[in-house]
Amino acid sequence: MNSEKIHKMVGTGVLTAVVIVVYLLTMGISVGPFNITFALIPIVVGAALYGWATGGWLGLVFGAMVLFTGGANAFLVINVPGTIITVLVKGAAAGLVPGLIYSALEKKNRWAATICAAAAAPIVNTGIFLLGCLAFFMGTINEWAAGAGIENAGVYMMTAFVGVNFLVELGANLLLSSVIVRIVDIVKNKLTANKARI
């Protein structure tokens, strides 16, 4: 096994731990019924450093943490398979898609690649969550909307489920784009220096 593969395995392992720790440390931060997650930031770092497969893995770990820590309990009591599918797919895609975007744009403009990848993570995460709601939970969501005095279930989903949480996650990822670029530069420069020595 060459040093690049070893570095990727170790780096992926470290970022897996970082995703878990960041999720656990920030899981109590919420606006409305759902936690604001900052775990998308190390997922984007991993996707930029090691590609879409690592991004997908880190996102899957994030999804598993949501399930294991009770972050999806409100939906698990309604539809267990639908909740598991939605949470794991949205998590994995929130790492996989930024990885594909970053690799497509990196050679043209690293900053644009990072900003687009950082923005894609919360957009994909939230978008697939909303699609999962439409596919598996609309009966219950209609009841919740009616109980809240909102006639339109779509408006209810956007205000009760997405709202401020999405904006904070998107803002945090965009604000930290420069940090993500710096981390990626440091690690890639170190890898290049190691290759030159071998």
C-alpha positions as CSV (number, residue, x, y, z in Angstrom):
1,M,0.0,0.0,0.0
2,N,1.5,3.3,-1.0
3,S,1.8,6.4,1.2
4,E,-1.0,8.2,-0.6
5,K,-3.5,5.5,0.2
6,I,-2.3,5.3,3.8
7,H,-2.7,9.0,4.1
8,K,-6.2,8.9,2.7
9,M,-7.2,6.1,5.1
10,V,-5.8,7.9,8.1
11,G,-7.2,11.2,7.0
12,T,-10.6,9.7,6.4
13,G,-10.5,8.0,9.8
14,V,-9.6,11.3,11.5
15,L,-12.4,13.2,9.7
16,T,-14.8,10.4,10.6
17,A,-14.0,11.1,14.3
18,V,-14.3,14.8,13.7
19,V,-17.7,14.5,12.2
20,I,-18.9,12.4,15.2
21,V,-17.4,14.8,17.7
22,V,-18.7,18.0,16.0
23,Y,-22.2,16.5,15.7
24,L,-22.2,15.5,19.4
25,L,-20.9,18.8,20.6
26,T,-23.4,20.8,18.5
27,M,-26.5,18.6,18.6
28,G,-28.1,20.7,21.3
29,I,-28.0,23.8,19.1
30,S,-31.4,24.3,17.5
31,V,-33.9,26.8,16.3
32,G,-37.3,25.2,16.2
33,P,-37.7,21.4,16.2
34,F,-34.4,20.4,14.5
35,N,-30.8,20.7,15.4
36,I,-28.5,23.0,13.5
37,T,-25.6,20.8,12.3
38,F,-22.0,22.0,11.9
39,A,-20.9,18.5,11.0
40,L,-21.3,19.4,7.3
41,I,-18.1,21.4,7.5
42,P,-15.7,18.5,8.1
43,I,-17.7,16.5,5.5
44,V,-17.0,19.2,2.9
45,V,-13.3,19.2,3.9
46,G,-13.1,15.4,3.5
47,A,-15.0,15.6,0.1
48,A,-12.5,18.2,-1.1
49,L,-9.4,16.4,0.1
50,Y,-10.2,12.8,-0.7
51,G,-13.0,12.9,-3.2
52,W,-16.7,12.1,-3.5
53,A,-16.4,8.5,-2.0
54,T,-14.9,9.9,1.2
55,G,-17.5,12.7,1.2
56,G,-20.2,10.1,0.9
57,W,-18.8,8.0,3.7
58,L,-18.5,11.0,6.0
59,G,-22.1,12.0,5.2
60,L,-23.3,8.5,5.9
61,V,-21.6,8.6,9.3
62,F,-23.4,11.9,9.9
63,G,-26.7,10.3,9.0
64,A,-26.1,7.4,11.3
65,M,-25.3,9.8,14.1
66,V,-28.7,11.5,13.5
67,L,-30.5,8.2,13.8
68,F,-28.5,6.9,16.8
69,T,-28.8,10.0,18.9
70,G,-32.6,10.5,18.4
71,G,-32.4,13.4,16.0
72,A,-35.0,11.7,13.8
73,N,-37.3,10.3,16.5
74,A,-40.3,12.4,15.4
75,F,-40.2,10.7,12.1
76,L,-39.2,7.2,13.2
77,V,-42.5,6.9,15.1
78,I,-44.3,7.5,11.8
79,N,-42.4,5.5,9.3
80,V,-39.2,3.6,10.3
81,P,-38.0,2.5,6.8
82,G,-38.8,6.0,5.3
83,T,-36.9,7.7,8.1
84,I,-33.8,5.5,7.8
85,I,-33.8,5.9,4.0
86,T,-34.3,9.7,4.1
87,V,-31.7,10.3,6.8
88,L,-29.0,8.0,5.4
89,V,-29.5,9.2,1.7
90,K,-29.5,12.9,2.6
91,G,-26.4,12.4,4.7
92,A,-24.5,10.5,2.1
93,A,-25.5,12.8,-0.7
94,A,-24.5,15.9,1.4
95,G,-20.9,14.6,1.2
96,L,-21.0,12.9,-2.2
97,V,-22.4,15.9,-4.2
98,P,-19.9,18.4,-2.8
99,G,-17.1,16.0,-3.6
100,L,-18.2,15.8,-7.2
101,I,-18.6,19.6,-7.5
102,Y,-15.2,20.3,-5.9
103,S,-13.4,17.8,-8.2
104,A,-15.2,19.3,-11.3
105,L,-14.3,22.9,-10.5
106,E,-11.0,22.6,-8.6
107,K,-8.6,23.0,-11.6
108,K,-10.6,26.0,-12.9
109,N,-10.9,27.9,-9.7
110,R,-10.2,26.4,-6.2
111,W,-12.1,29.2,-4.4
112,A,-15.2,28.7,-6.6
113,A,-14.9,25.0,-6.1
114,T,-14.8,25.4,-2.4
115,I,-17.7,27.9,-2.1
116,C,-19.9,25.8,-4.4
117,A,-19.1,22.6,-2.5
118,A,-19.6,24.3,0.8
119,A,-23.0,25.6,-0.3
120,A,-24.0,22.3,-1.9
121,A,-23.8,20.3,1.4
122,P,-26.6,22.1,3.3
123,I,-28.7,22.5,0.1
124,V,-28.5,18.8,-0.8
125,N,-29.0,17.8,2.9
126,T,-32.1,19.9,3.2
127,G,-33.4,19.2,-0.3
128,I,-33.4,15.4,0.1
129,F,-34.9,15.8,3.6
130,L,-37.9,17.7,2.0
131,L,-38.2,15.1,-0.8
132,G,-38.2,12.4,2.0
133,C,-41.0,14.3,3.7
134,L,-43.0,14.4,0.5
135,A,-42.4,10.7,-0.2
136,F,-43.0,9.2,3.3
137,F,-44.6,11.7,5.7
138,M,-47.1,13.9,4.0
139,G,-50.2,12.6,5.8
140,T,-48.7,13.4,9.2
141,I,-47.2,16.7,8.0
142,N,-50.6,17.8,6.8
143,E,-52.0,17.1,10.3
144,W,-49.1,19.0,11.9
145,A,-49.7,21.9,9.6
146,A,-53.4,22.0,10.4
147,G,-52.7,21.7,14.1
148,A,-50.4,24.8,13.8
149,G,-53.1,26.7,11.9
150,I,-51.2,26.6,8.6
151,E,-53.3,25.4,5.6
152,N,-50.4,24.8,3.2
153,A,-48.2,21.9,4.2
154,G,-45.4,23.2,1.9
155,V,-45.4,26.5,3.8
156,Y,-45.3,24.6,7.1
157,M,-42.4,22.5,6.0
158,M,-40.4,25.5,4.9
159,T,-41.1,27.4,8.1
160,A,-41.1,24.7,10.7
161,F,-38.6,22.3,9.3
162,V,-36.2,24.4,7.2
163,G,-36.3,28.1,8.1
164,V,-33.5,29.5,10.2
165,N,-31.7,26.1,10.6
166,F,-30.9,25.9,6.9
167,L,-29.8,29.6,6.7
168,V,-27.5,29.1,9.6
169,E,-26.0,26.0,8.2
170,L,-25.6,27.5,4.7
171,G,-24.1,30.7,6.3
172,A,-21.6,28.8,8.4
173,N,-20.4,26.7,5.5
174,L,-20.0,29.8,3.3
175,L,-18.3,31.8,6.0
176,L,-15.8,29.0,6.7
177,S,-15.1,28.4,3.0
178,S,-11.7,30.2,3.4
179,V,-10.8,27.9,6.3
180,I,-11.8,24.9,4.2
181,V,-9.5,26.1,1.4
182,R,-6.6,26.6,3.8
183,I,-7.0,23.1,5.3
184,V,-7.1,21.6,1.8
185,D,-4.0,23.6,0.8
186,I,-2.0,22.5,3.8
187,V,-2.8,18.8,3.5
188,K,-2.3,18.8,-0.3
189,N,1.0,20.7,0.0
190,K,2.1,18.2,2.6
191,L,1.2,15.3,0.3
192,T,3.1,16.9,-2.6
193,A,6.1,17.4,-0.4
194,N,6.0,13.8,0.8
195,K,5.8,12.5,-2.8
196,A,8.8,14.7,-3.8
197,R,10.9,13.1,-1.0
198,I,10.0,9.5,-2.0
